[in-house]
Amino acid sequence: MRCACRRAAVMVAVWVSTAGQAAGQTSLQPGGWDAGLKLPDAVDINPDPHVVEINLQARVARVTLAPGQSVDAWTYNGGVPGPLIRVRVGDRLIVHFVNNLPQPTTVHWHGVRLPIQMDGVPGISQPEVPPGGSFTYNFIVPDAGLFWYHPHVMSAAQVGFGLYGALLVEDPNEQVGVADELVLVLSDMSLRADGDLESPDAGGSIARMFGREGTHVLVNGRERSTLVARSGAPQRWRVVNVAKSRFFNLDLGGAIFRQIGGDGGLQEYAVENDTFVLAPGERADLIVTPQADPGAELVLRSVLYYRGFGTVEGRYPFDNLITMTMAGLPPYSGGRLPDTRRSIEPLPTSGATAIDLEITLVQGNEDPEYRITGTHVTKDKSVKAQLGETQVWTVTNKSAWSHPLHLHGFFFQVLDEHGAPVKPMAWKDTVNIPFDQTVRFVVRFDERAGSWMFHCHILDHAEGGLMGTVDVGAAGTALAPHEKH
């Protein structure tokens, strides 16, 4: 099959380091360019400019995934994804949440450094919100970046049914120089032959061990989305992978993805690649400058990504995500973008406590079970940390599948094989641990005591045993370092 993107004359825009001469402060795109992808904004009911207050309701609603393809999904405010919540750094976010689902649920604010009482984990930070119940989330948002929200009750099922949404924290001082911005929520959903939602336990323990991927691949809740673009005009894509198992390996027919940030906002400096991989839970801040003749089409595809045994064999090689049609406008050739940089101080590893973890898959007479073991992991799979303590985690994956490991409530810095921060430096809360490999990162547990979850964000793996907690401060006893770095 020949992709339409190969018919277009794709070229790479020239980027010049000229801070202070930012281009793109007004839209360069044709009117309605993003109509096929734009997310609805959450309605702010508070007049205070430093407070965003919204109503959020979880309920079953009929949604359209594609022409002729609708389903009764689990939604926030009737949509998949839920509404885009926009705040600024330092704002207070108040969310009046009501559960009108047939099951208990919560809302977890993925990646946000918030108080433990607002983290949305039942039995640890709050009680489950029962059907007909409510809970008010109220916290300051301290960091710029793209975050997201989803349940932490039966997460694989509820996220798979459609419960997720994006939280965009904007910094008015950022000098990116691109006015045309898209928030892209990448996901999938499994439907039966009759069009209803697939059972979350379909395929039994084998499917759980593998990690279930949906039969319908979605961008902002739609299959094969559309976009109109002006050739040569840069776009800023804020991308989050909310799928419960699927990795997205993005390809735009040879066009360059210029990554300026990720999980924790802007990174140290930009890097360029012609493909880009996002594991479940990860985010990316990308500048994309499509160039092609008017009327030509570029197709954003997700190419199969080998995340372990059985993940590419016998499968169609790619999924079409977005068809981008070049507008009948003169190509944009003016303006030069600023060199986007951020100063990030490396966390010191000297004197840090070593935490060594091992991920295994045990297959006995009963259902297969993922396990996390280590010298500092207790029987209930908890790690102890003192307030203010810095730890270096060494995570070795001895299973047959990759595991995107997510730590609630804290950012960390990934380290290279020499113990130095991976370049460009960036703040992360989710990092992929490839099968048969070891990944190290350094994290500092600051003033927020509590039991904070860490788990694989392939949600079937988490529910199959790959989750634990970090008991920080009053939540646990002091940890005696067994090794220093």
N, C-alpha and C positions, 0 to 999 in steps of 0.2 A: 504494500500500500504506500502510495507516494503522498507525503504530507504537503499541504498547501504552502507551508512555510518554506519549503525548498524551492518554490517557484519565485519567491521574492528575492530581490537583491538586497540581502542583509549586510549592513555595514556597521562598523563600530564608531560611535561618536568619539571625538577627541576631547580629552579632559585636561584642563590646564589649571595648575595650582595658582589661583589668584584670589586669595582671601580678601574680602572687602568689595569685590566686584561681582556680587551674586546676581545671577540671571534668574528669570522665571518667577519674579515676585507677583506677577499677574498671570492668569491662565493663558497657556499657549495652545490649548486644545479647542476643537469645535464645540459648540453648544450641545449639551446632552451626551457628551463623549462617554460618560461612565454610567449612563442610565441602565444598562444591562447588568451592572455590578454593584451599584451604590447601596450601602446598608442604611436602614432607617436609624436615625439617632434617637437615643432615649430622651424622654421629655423631662427637662429640669423644672421642678415645681417650686424651687426656692429662689427668691430674687437676689439673695446675697451673691455677689460675684465670686466669692471665695468658697462657696458651698454648692455642691451639685447634689440634689436630692431627687430621687426617682422612685417610682413604684415598679416593682418587678413581680410578675406572676408566672408561676409554672403551671401550665395546663396543656391538655391534649387539644390540638387544633389541626384542621385540614390544611396542608401546605402543598404547593406545586413544585416538584423537582425539575420537571421538563414538560413541554407541551404534551398533554394527554397522560401525564404521569403525576398523580397526586397520592398523598398518604396521610393518615391520621398520625401525626408525629407528636412527640413530647417537646414542648416549646417553652421559651420565655417570651411572654407578651404576644403569643400567637405566631411567632416567626422562627424560622431556622435559617441562620443563627438568630439568637436574641438580639435586641437592639444594641447598637454601638454606643457605649458609654464614653463620653468625652469629658476629661477633666484636665486641669493644669497642675503642674508640680506644686505641691503644698496645699492644694485644695482639700477640703473635707468632703468625703463621699458618704452619703447616707442613702441606704437602699432599704426600702420597706418591702420585704419579701413575703409573698403569700403562696402557699402550696395548695394548688387545686388538682394535684395528680392523685392517682389511686394508691400511691406508695409514699412513704416518708422520703425526704430528700434534704439537702443542704445546698449552700452555695460556697464554693471554694474560690478564692481570688488568686489564681495561679501566678506566682512570681512576685506578688506584692509583699513588701516588707511591712507587715502590719502587726498589731497586737494578737497574741495567741487566741484571745476570745473571739476574734473575727475571722479565723482561718477556715471555718466551715467543715471541720472534721468531727463527725459524731462520736461521742464517747471520749473525746480528747479535748476539744475546744468548745463544743456546744452540744446540746441534745439534738437528736433528729427533729426536723420539722414535720409533724404528722400531717396527713391529708386534712385540709381545712385549717391548718395552723399557720402561724406567721413568725417572723424573726426580723429584727432590724439590725442591719450591718452598718457600722458607723466608724470611720477611721480616716486618718490623714494619708494622702497618697504622696510618698516622699521622692519617688524616682520617675524620671521621664522614660518612656518606652511603650511598647505594645505588650499588654498583658491580656489575660482572658479569664472567663469565669465558667464554672461547671460544677456539677454535683459531686459529693464524695460519699454517697450512699449507693451501693450497687452501681459503681461508676461505669463499668463496661457496658451494662445494659442501658443506663440512663443517658450517657453520652452518645451511645450508638443509636438511641431513639431520637436524638436531636437536641439535647439539652447542653448548649454551649453558646457563648457570645464573647465579643471582643471588648476590651477596656483600653482605650488609648489615652495615655498621659502625655500631654504636650508641654514642651518647654519653649516659651516665647523667645528665649535668648539663643536658640539653635540657629546657626547660619548654614542651612543646607542649600538654599537658593532654588528650590523647586516648589512651585505653588500647586501643581497638579498631583494630588495624592490619592491613593487607593488603599483601603484596608481590605486585605484578602484573607478570608477564613477558609482554609483547606480542610476538607472532611470527607467522609463517606458514610453510606447507610446501606444496610442489607434489607432487601425486600423479598418476600416469597413470590412464587409464580402468580398468586392471586392478587399481588399488589400490596398486601399488608406487611407490617413490620416482621422481620424474621425473629424467631425466638433467640434471646441472648445466649442460650446454652446449646444452640444448634451445633452439631458435630461432636458434642460431648467433650471429654477430657483431652482428646487429641487436638481438637480445634483450640481449646484453651491454651494448651501447651505451645501451639504454633502462634496464636494471636489472630483473632478473627478480623478479616478485612471485609469492608462493605462491597456490595455488588454495584452500587451507584456512587461514582466519584463526583464530589460537589465543590464548587467555589461559591462562597456566599449563599449556600443553600440551593444552587442551581447546577444542573448538568450542562456542559458545553456552553458556558457563558460567552457573552459577546462584549466587544469593546471597540470603540472608534478612536483612532489615534492619528495625530499629525506627525508625519515623518520628521525626524530630527529633534522633536520636542521631548525633553526628559520628563519622566514620571517617577514619583516616589511611591514604591510599593511597600506597605507595612504588612508583612505576611506572618500568619500563625498556622501551625499544623495542629488541629484539634482532633484528628482521627484517633481512634482508640488503638490502632495497631499499624496503620499504613505509613510508610516512609514516602515522602514526596521528593523525587529527583527531577528538578525543574530544568527544562530545555526550551529555548525560544529560537530554535533554528540557527544557532550560531551567534546570536546577539549576546552582548556581554551583560552580566549581572554585576553591578558595582555595589558591593556590600559595605555599608557605612555603620551598621550596628546590628544588634541581636537581642538576646533575652533582656539584658539590663540597660537598654538604650544605646547611645552611640559608642563605638569602639575606638581604639587608639588611633587608627588610620584606616583608610579604605583599601579594599582588595578587590581584584577583578577576576571573574571566572565565567566560562561559557556554559556551565551547568551549576546547579546549586541544590544541595541535599538538606532537607529539614526532617528531623526525626519527630515523632509525636511529642507535643509539648513545647517544642522549640519555636522561636520567632526569628525573623530576619527583617532588616531595614535595608532596602535595595533601591538603587537608582537604575532605571532601565530607559534606554534611548533607542526605540525602534526606528529603523530607516529602511524604507522601501518605496516603490513607485505608488502613486495614488491608485486606489482600488485594489492593490495587492493585499494578500492576507498573510499574516504571521500567526502561527498557532503555538500557544504555550502548552507544552506537553509535560506529563510526568512519566519519565522512563523508568522501567523496572529497576529496582535497587535490591541488591543481594544482601539481605539482612540475616541469612541463615538458611538451613536446610529446607528445601521445598519452596523458597520464596520467589523463584524466577522460572523454574522448570515448567514447560508446557503451558505457559501463560502468554497472553498477548503482550507485545513488548512495550506498549505505552498507552496512556490515557490522554485524550485531548481535554484540556481544561478550559482554555479561553481562546476564541478566535478573534484576532485583532485585525480589523479592516482599516487600511490607510485612507484617511480623509482626502477629499479632492481639494487640498489646500497646498500652497507653495511650501516646500520643505523649510523647516526652521533651521537657520544656520547662524543666528546671532547669539551673543551672550556667552559668558564663560562662568562656570560654576566655581564656588569657593572650594578649597581643599578642606574637606570635613575631617577634623581631628578632635581628639579628646585626651586630656591628661589623666591617666589612671595610675595611681600609686600601687606598686606591687605589694601584696601582703607578705610580711616577713615569714619565712619558713624556719629560720633559726630558732630552736627551742620549742617548735610546735610539737604537739602530741601526735604520734603516728597511729592512725586507725587503719588497720588492714582488713579488708572485706573480701569475701569470695562468694561468687554466685554459682550455684550448681543446680542441676536438675536431677532429682532422685526418682527413679522408676522402679518401683517394687511391685508387690502383688496388688496394691491399691492404686488409686489415681496418681499420675505423675505429680510431683510437687517441686516447685522452685524453693530453694533455700538460700538464706544469707547467713554466712558464718564468719567468724573472726575472733581474734584474741580479746576484743573489747565488746563483743556482741553478747548480750545476756540471752537467757532462754526465751524471753518474750521479744527478742529481736530489737532491743534498744541499745543505743550508744549513749554514754554519759558525757556531759560537757559542763565545765564551769562557765559562769558568766565572764565574758571577755576572753575566753580561751581561744587560741588558734590551733586548728587541727589540720593535718595533711592526711587525706583519705587516699588510700591505694586500693582500687577496686579491680579485682581480677575476675573475668567472666569465663568460667569453665563450661558453660552450656553451649548448645548448638545454635543459639540465636542471639542477636544483638539486643541490648537493653538500654533504652534512654532513661537514665536515672535522674529523677527530679527530687530536689530538696525544698521543702516548704520553708518560706519565711526568710531565707538568707540567700545572698549571692555568693558565688565562689569564683576562683580563678583557676583555670585548667593549667597544669604544668607539663612541660616536656620531659623527655627521658633524662635530662640533666637536672631536673628540679627547678628550672626557671619557668616563668610564665610563658605560655604559648603566645606567639606574636601573630597578628596584632593583639594586644591585651584587650580583654573584654570581661564584663561581668556576666556570669552564667547562673542559671538555676536548674538547667536541664542539660545533661551531656550524654551523648551516646557512648555506651561501652560495647565495642564490637565483640563478636564471639571470638573466643580464644585469644583475647587481648587484655591488656591492663591499662587503666587510665588513672591518673593521679590529679588531685586538685586540692587547693588550700582554701580554707573557710575560717572566718572569725565569727564566733557566736557572741553577739554584743549584749545589750542591756535587756533583751526580751526573753525572760524565763518562760519555760513551758515545754511541753512534749510536742515536738515538731516532726511531722511525717517525712520519710524519704521512701521512694518507691519507683519501680519501673513504670514509665508512662505508656507502655503497652498494657492497657488496663486489664486485659485477661491475665497477663503475667502477674500483675500486682495482686489480683484476687486469687491467683494460684500460688501465693506465698511470697512473692517478691516485694515485700514492704516491711518497714520497721519505723522506729522513732529515734530521734535524738532528744534526750532528756536534758534540757539546759537549765542550769542553776537550781532553783528550788524544786524542779521536777525530778531531780535525781541527786545522787551523792557525788562528791568530787571525784574526778578521774585521776588516777595516779599514772603519769606517763611511763610507758615501758620502753620508749625509745625516743631519741631526739634527732631532729634533722638539722 
